[in-house]
């Protein structure tokens, strides 16, 4: 995943060490909320625009946003 800063070195090293490497694929990763501040909104879904910023780059995404009992999806 070059866009995340990964160049694949870890996978190549694991393969050289004898591990079986399976093809990668896109997957959802939940965002957990440690203090549960939005737990009462669990099940609420809406369209949202999220923006992540960094020192050298930023990214914006628009799509479905779901409040869950433990965080966001």
LUMZALUM-780753 format. One record per residue (C-alpha): residue number from 1; x, y, z. Coordinates in steps of 0.001 Angstrom, whole numbers. Layout:
BEGIN
<node num="NUM" xx="X" yy="Y" zz="Z"/>
...
end
This chain:
BEGIN
<node num="1" xx="0" yy="0" zz="0"/>
<node num="2" xx="2284" yy="2799" zz="-1145"/>
<node num="3" xx="-295" yy="5470" zz="-225"/>
<node num="4" xx="70" yy="4451" zz="3451"/>
<node num="5" xx="3845" yy="4723" zz="3399"/>
<node num="6" xx="4427" yy="985" zz="3011"/>
<node num="7" xx="6854" yy="-233" zz="373"/>
<node num="8" xx="6182" yy="-3952" zz="904"/>
<node num="9" xx="9466" yy="-4650" zz="2709"/>
<node num="10" xx="7741" yy="-6415" zz="5624"/>
<node num="11" xx="5895" yy="-8811" zz="3323"/>
<node num="12" xx="9046" yy="-9591" zz="1329"/>
<node num="13" xx="11000" yy="-10236" zz="4545"/>
<node num="14" xx="8274" yy="-12540" zz="5919"/>
<node num="15" xx="8239" yy="-14464" zz="2637"/>
<node num="16" xx="12046" yy="-14871" zz="2710"/>
<node num="17" xx="11705" yy="-16239" zz="6247"/>
<node num="18" xx="9393" yy="-18965" zz="4943"/>
<node num="19" xx="5962" yy="-17520" zz="5715"/>
<node num="20" xx="3156" yy="-18011" zz="3219"/>
<node num="21" xx="1982" yy="-14674" zz="1852"/>
<node num="22" xx="-1614" yy="-14456" zz="697"/>
<node num="23" xx="-2806" yy="-11785" zz="-1744"/>
<node num="24" xx="-3845" yy="-8616" zz="64"/>
<node num="25" xx="-7294" yy="-7050" zz="-320"/>
<node num="26" xx="-9170" yy="-3994" zz="851"/>
<node num="27" xx="-10911" yy="-4368" zz="4202"/>
<node num="28" xx="-12828" yy="-2180" zz="6605"/>
<node num="29" xx="-11161" yy="-1228" zz="9844"/>
<node num="30" xx="-13290" yy="148" zz="12690"/>
<node num="31" xx="-12384" yy="3292" zz="14560"/>
<node num="32" xx="-12791" yy="2565" zz="18262"/>
<node num="33" xx="-13970" yy="5133" zz="20797"/>
<node num="34" xx="-12272" yy="4485" zz="24140"/>
<node num="35" xx="-14736" yy="6466" zz="26275"/>
<node num="36" xx="-17973" yy="5602" zz="24446"/>
<node num="37" xx="-19042" yy="9229" zz="24073"/>
<node num="38" xx="-21256" yy="8431" zz="21065"/>
<node num="39" xx="-22583" yy="4998" zz="22122"/>
<node num="40" xx="-26132" yy="6399" zz="22350"/>
<node num="41" xx="-25984" yy="7019" zz="18579"/>
<node num="42" xx="-25299" yy="3333" zz="17835"/>
<node num="43" xx="-27045" yy="2292" zz="14622"/>
<node num="44" xx="-27284" yy="5801" zz="13189"/>
<node num="45" xx="-25957" yy="5994" zz="9639"/>
<node num="46" xx="-25301" yy="9082" zz="7572"/>
<node num="47" xx="-23271" yy="10378" zz="4651"/>
<node num="48" xx="-20169" yy="12159" zz="5892"/>
<node num="49" xx="-17019" yy="13824" zz="4637"/>
<node num="50" xx="-13877" yy="13008" zz="6612"/>
<node num="51" xx="-10579" yy="14842" zz="6254"/>
<node num="52" xx="-7233" yy="13621" zz="7567"/>
<node num="53" xx="-4329" yy="16032" zz="7572"/>
<node num="54" xx="-632" yy="15562" zz="8085"/>
<node num="55" xx="2533" yy="17609" zz="7844"/>
<node num="56" xx="3103" yy="16776" zz="4173"/>
<node num="57" xx="-261" yy="15583" zz="2864"/>
<node num="58" xx="-3974" yy="15367" zz="3460"/>
<node num="59" xx="-6815" yy="13198" zz="2235"/>
<node num="60" xx="-10581" yy="13622" zz="2101"/>
<node num="61" xx="-13180" yy="10866" zz="1750"/>
<node num="62" xx="-16953" yy="11035" zz="1411"/>
<node num="63" xx="-19286" yy="8135" zz="2004"/>
<node num="64" xx="-21281" yy="6148" zz="4517"/>
<node num="65" xx="-20543" yy="6679" zz="8208"/>
<node num="66" xx="-22007" yy="4450" zz="10918"/>
<node num="67" xx="-22016" yy="4955" zz="14675"/>
<node num="68" xx="-21502" yy="1600" zz="16418"/>
<node num="69" xx="-21718" yy="546" zz="20057"/>
<node num="70" xx="-17895" yy="687" zz="20272"/>
<node num="71" xx="-17010" yy="3451" zz="17839"/>
<node num="72" xx="-17438" yy="4244" zz="14165"/>
<node num="73" xx="-17453" yy="2359" zz="10890"/>
end
